[in-house]
């Protein structure tokens, strides 16, 4: 056997490579102001909504214990799950529509991951300084200054995370009651778990994982390309105008730097430094781009200082760049078949859902036959069946309801008495229905008509059957 020589000089390459930490630089500009406006609006809604009071109760509350969901003046029950389905369908179609028209605007301005990352980065900049200061601090040895800054940052991050978790649970447990339990150290195990879980998720995702969530965990980044086309508005670098890149004196005229083979891009790298996902937009559209437009703001600032026209990096479309379309021409191309189909379907479903909410009855009725008793013969040859009716009052005032049987000749409800149900309450009502003699043995279709005495036209009809013994 001939021995085989082994080359010991070969090195082992790792299959895993950790991404370098991104130190995003602060930026100011028109798009940054819009992004912060959306941060304030979304967080004002999220943190403030549970504290609103309407009709002497929390305005928005998903009470899982009593199985009632309060959304301002609406009181919904588990039977109204169809509205949640409709809301999810509308949200998905809206996402498809906005993506087809304007790319990942949702990601850049209103996605919770983006919003909380922006808040956490603001805290980090206030405590540790801007990009260069943070890089120096991380490279410096541990000392009193570094420990104090890092500890202060972590404390504020944890406080924001816990307050976010507390607010989240406040949508399911009345937030004032929840606050009292927290102050008295009487928080229930499930409330405590979800406060800590949601708080830890906010702290971990926005404080530590940041762009990793957008790049590797969010499925939207993966399937967005299926909704893009050449007329989708995206953050775009004008290659023809910008290349080749290179530094030059600010005093150079366009003719002078063009003669050197240079375009308008001075290769300052600021567009990469401000990017929260760390990409270079000059390399073309990439799935990591969340359309936050920070690179547009910083590039426009550089163009202003160089006295060049703005728009080297801008919101445009592939066709807009290639064909040098004007803004008006690009707007006209928005109305293309894909967008029109999304818009039509979204409008139909939204109108249908709103009409259903407007036309829905103010109460619900479920009918069950009493399985503990069978059909029986009573006095005067009458046949009697027993039912249980569940009446759910979806208003916030006590209501009185009348009940009658229809569809079976001579059938009547005994006793013929009105039923009162508390505000936003549910009541099970035992009902006896008696039918005259002469009915053939077997089952006969019938229905219950339940009407609110305060609004007789507001009726619910529930089908059932009447059994006649042999």
PyMOL commands that set and color helices and strands:
alter all, ss='L'
color gray80, all
select helices_A, chain A and resi 30-49+78-102+105-109+112-128+131-139+144-169+175-183+189-209+211-217+220-227+239-242+254-259+270-273+281-283+294-306+318-322+327-332+337-359+379-381
alter helices_A, ss='H'
color red, helices_A
select strands_A, chain A and resi 53-54+57-58+60-63+68-71+74-77+234-237+313-316+363-369+376-377+383-393+399-406+412-414+419-421+426-435+442-452+455-468
alter strands_A, ss='S'
color yellow, strands_A
deselect
rebuild
show_as cartoon
